[in-house]
Amino acid sequence: MDDWVEISRDERHIRRERAKARELRKTPYYRNLFRKGICHYCGKKFPPEELTLDHIVPVARGGRSTKGNLVVCCRSCNQEKKFLTPAELLLRRLSEEPESES
């Protein structure tokens, strides 16, 4: 399924936005979210050191490091999402579900 998402990577954009995200991570707003420990995607609770900061619209696809595009999530959800948007992730999960018999 990975081959249907077109990505044209701009390495300068990616470096710039990741640097911004590292700085935003240090702000009181995000430190508080890490302390709460709730993954944005699965809703489970984790210790702060097991959480990451994720770009909802990935930087590899033009996403920016802004408060509206950054969420705290667990490593597992972040790794599963990769370069997908949340809608694409949902579609992937639905396509992988076995069809139920009626």
Backbone bond lengths (Angstrom), bond angles and torsions (degrees), N, CA, C in turn:
res aa  C-N    CA-C-N  psi(-1)  N-CA   C-N-CA  omega(-1)  CA-C   N-CA-C  phi
1 M - - - 1.440 - - 1.524 111.17 -
2 D 1.328 118.84 -21.27 1.452 121.37 -176.84 1.516 113.36 -61.50
3 D 1.316 118.39 -22.03 1.449 120.32 -173.24 1.522 113.89 -79.95
4 W 1.315 120.20 -6.80 1.460 120.66 -178.53 1.522 113.40 -91.11
5 V 1.332 117.72 -5.07 1.454 121.04 178.30 1.523 108.10 -100.01
6 E 1.335 115.83 117.03 1.461 120.26 -179.66 1.527 109.49 -84.91
7 I 1.331 115.47 128.10 1.455 120.79 -179.89 1.517 108.91 -130.22
8 S 1.317 116.08 124.46 1.456 120.32 172.27 1.519 106.19 -115.25
9 R 1.319 115.68 101.82 1.459 122.10 -172.11 1.528 111.96 -77.58
10 D 1.314 115.51 132.27 1.458 122.87 172.63 1.529 105.54 -111.29
11 E 1.328 116.46 100.10 1.470 121.18 -173.41 1.533 112.60 -59.70
12 R 1.326 118.27 -35.35 1.474 120.03 178.35 1.523 110.78 -65.47
13 H 1.330 115.90 -42.67 1.463 120.56 177.73 1.528 110.04 -61.39
14 I 1.314 116.72 -44.99 1.471 121.22 -178.45 1.525 110.43 -62.04
15 R 1.324 118.05 -47.21 1.471 121.21 179.38 1.533 111.08 -60.99
16 R 1.337 116.69 -44.84 1.461 121.78 -178.72 1.532 111.07 -62.53
17 E 1.329 116.63 -46.80 1.468 120.21 -177.18 1.524 111.98 -70.59
18 R 1.315 118.10 -35.55 1.472 119.75 176.92 1.520 111.02 -67.53
19 A 1.335 117.20 -36.41 1.471 120.41 176.07 1.531 109.91 -64.26
20 K 1.324 117.38 -41.85 1.471 120.91 177.04 1.528 110.18 -61.43
21 A 1.323 117.09 -41.75 1.469 121.20 -179.42 1.527 110.63 -63.48
22 R 1.330 117.26 -39.92 1.470 119.99 177.95 1.529 110.69 -61.17
23 E 1.330 116.90 -38.87 1.466 120.67 178.22 1.535 110.74 -69.93
24 L 1.320 117.37 -43.35 1.471 120.37 179.36 1.523 111.51 -62.74
25 R 1.325 117.11 -33.39 1.460 121.77 179.41 1.531 111.27 -57.39
26 K 1.326 117.00 -28.52 1.465 122.29 -177.23 1.534 112.79 -83.02
27 T 1.329 117.83 -8.22 1.466 120.31 -176.85 1.529 110.67 -74.19
28 P 1.326 117.32 155.33 1.476 120.33 179.14 1.525 112.73 -55.73
29 Y 1.325 117.96 -37.68 1.463 121.33 -179.21 1.531 110.94 -57.69
30 Y 1.327 117.29 -51.24 1.463 120.23 -177.93 1.521 112.17 -76.12
31 R 1.331 118.27 -33.49 1.466 119.35 176.31 1.523 109.53 -60.41
32 N 1.334 116.93 -39.03 1.457 121.16 178.06 1.533 111.03 -64.26
33 L 1.340 117.03 -42.27 1.473 119.97 178.14 1.531 111.51 -63.30
34 F 1.326 116.80 -39.24 1.467 119.87 177.41 1.522 110.18 -65.15
35 R 1.345 117.26 -40.11 1.476 120.27 177.97 1.521 111.30 -62.74
36 K 1.330 117.56 -38.90 1.473 120.06 178.05 1.518 110.64 -61.78
37 G 1.337 117.28 -37.36 1.456 121.81 171.88 1.520 116.49 78.14
38 I 1.322 118.74 21.19 1.465 121.33 -177.65 1.528 109.83 -100.27
39 C 1.326 116.13 127.51 1.461 121.40 176.96 1.528 109.23 -74.00
40 H 1.312 116.23 130.48 1.466 122.17 -179.28 1.529 111.67 -62.41
41 Y 1.327 117.48 -33.33 1.464 121.09 -173.49 1.532 113.86 -90.81
42 C 1.311 118.31 -46.96 1.473 119.06 -176.76 1.525 112.95 -99.54
43 G 1.337 117.61 -15.59 1.457 121.44 177.26 1.514 115.12 78.21
44 K 1.327 118.00 3.43 1.464 121.15 179.90 1.524 110.10 -81.51
45 K 1.342 115.28 159.09 1.459 121.27 -179.49 1.530 109.89 -96.87
46 F 1.345 115.42 137.85 1.459 122.46 -178.21 1.524 109.87 -137.91
47 P 1.342 117.29 156.17 1.466 119.23 170.42 1.538 108.47 -65.67
48 P 1.326 118.34 149.08 1.467 121.19 -177.16 1.528 114.10 -53.11
49 E 1.310 118.12 -35.67 1.472 120.71 -177.91 1.533 113.02 -70.45
50 E 1.318 117.41 -12.55 1.463 121.21 178.19 1.529 112.47 -97.88
51 L 1.335 116.52 6.58 1.463 120.93 -178.83 1.523 111.10 -107.23
52 T 1.321 115.38 154.54 1.456 122.26 177.97 1.525 108.82 -127.98
53 L 1.314 115.17 168.68 1.456 121.50 175.15 1.519 106.74 -104.32
54 D 1.327 116.72 124.72 1.459 121.39 -175.27 1.520 110.61 -117.60
55 H 1.330 115.14 141.54 1.461 121.47 173.28 1.527 107.46 -87.03
56 I 1.315 118.22 120.45 1.461 121.66 179.75 1.528 109.26 -58.60
57 V 1.328 116.66 -52.34 1.461 120.77 169.48 1.524 104.49 -94.67
58 P 1.329 117.85 110.74 1.464 121.06 -174.05 1.533 112.86 -56.49
59 V 1.328 115.38 145.63 1.469 119.43 179.22 1.520 111.10 -62.89
60 A 1.318 117.72 -29.46 1.470 121.17 177.89 1.524 111.07 -65.34
61 R 1.325 116.69 -14.81 1.461 121.35 179.54 1.524 111.40 -115.74
62 G 1.335 115.65 22.28 1.460 120.34 175.27 1.510 115.26 94.89
63 G 1.334 118.16 1.70 1.458 121.14 179.88 1.513 112.08 -64.47
64 R 1.306 116.07 155.10 1.466 122.57 -178.27 1.529 110.29 -114.93
65 S 1.313 114.82 158.51 1.463 121.13 177.12 1.522 108.49 -90.17
66 T 1.326 115.36 82.79 1.455 122.52 178.41 1.519 108.59 -127.06
67 K 1.318 115.63 161.38 1.462 120.49 -179.40 1.529 111.76 -56.72
68 G 1.316 117.63 -34.30 1.460 121.00 -179.68 1.515 114.42 -78.26
69 N 1.331 117.76 -9.92 1.462 120.68 -177.29 1.524 112.65 -117.15
70 L 1.314 117.94 0.08 1.463 121.12 -179.65 1.529 110.31 -113.89
71 V 1.326 116.11 132.35 1.461 121.51 176.81 1.518 109.39 -134.62
72 V 1.311 115.52 155.62 1.457 122.23 176.16 1.522 107.65 -90.07
73 C 1.337 116.11 129.67 1.472 119.17 178.79 1.523 110.11 -147.33
74 C 1.318 115.45 165.82 1.460 120.52 179.09 1.533 109.42 -75.39
75 R 1.307 115.75 159.83 1.469 120.72 -178.57 1.525 111.65 -61.15
76 S 1.304 116.52 -38.34 1.463 120.49 -178.31 1.529 111.18 -62.06
77 C 1.316 116.81 -47.93 1.470 120.20 179.14 1.527 110.69 -65.04
78 N 1.332 116.63 -40.21 1.462 120.46 -179.92 1.535 110.34 -63.21
79 Q 1.316 117.30 -42.94 1.462 120.58 179.77 1.526 111.77 -68.81
80 E 1.317 117.12 -35.30 1.462 120.08 178.04 1.528 110.97 -68.57
81 K 1.321 116.53 -38.85 1.462 121.24 -177.46 1.523 112.22 -70.34
82 K 1.318 117.59 -41.00 1.469 123.90 -179.01 1.517 111.59 49.24
83 F 1.313 117.62 -116.65 1.467 123.59 -175.48 1.523 112.10 -100.25
84 L 1.329 117.47 13.66 1.462 120.89 -178.78 1.523 111.19 -89.22
85 T 1.314 116.55 157.17 1.459 121.14 169.14 1.528 106.68 -83.74
86 P 1.325 118.84 163.75 1.469 119.45 177.79 1.534 112.70 -56.99
87 A 1.330 118.25 -37.44 1.467 120.58 178.99 1.532 110.66 -64.81
88 E 1.315 116.50 -41.59 1.469 119.62 178.90 1.514 111.16 -67.08
89 L 1.335 116.77 -36.56 1.459 120.54 176.59 1.528 110.47 -62.51
90 L 1.320 116.13 -43.25 1.462 120.54 177.90 1.531 110.80 -61.73
91 L 1.318 117.00 -44.22 1.466 120.52 177.69 1.528 111.16 -61.64
92 R 1.328 116.65 -39.60 1.470 120.18 178.06 1.527 109.83 -61.69
93 R 1.330 115.91 -47.17 1.469 119.46 -179.70 1.520 111.39 -61.20
94 L 1.328 116.78 -41.85 1.463 120.02 179.56 1.526 112.05 -65.50
95 S 1.308 117.04 -37.40 1.463 120.48 -179.63 1.517 112.23 -71.70
96 E 1.334 116.77 -21.64 1.457 120.69 179.84 1.520 113.22 -90.35
97 E 1.348 117.11 -12.58 1.461 120.42 179.35 1.514 110.24 -70.06
98 P 1.321 116.70 137.37 1.468 118.39 175.81 1.535 109.93 -68.06
99 E 1.293 116.51 142.51 1.467 120.43 179.26 1.529 108.53 -71.08
100 S 1.326 114.77 135.08 1.461 118.55 -179.61 1.539 108.86 -85.74
101 E 1.324 113.55 147.58 1.473 119.45 179.08 1.513 109.17 -86.43
102 S 1.311 116.94 136.32 1.469 121.13 -178.82 1.505 111.35 -87.21
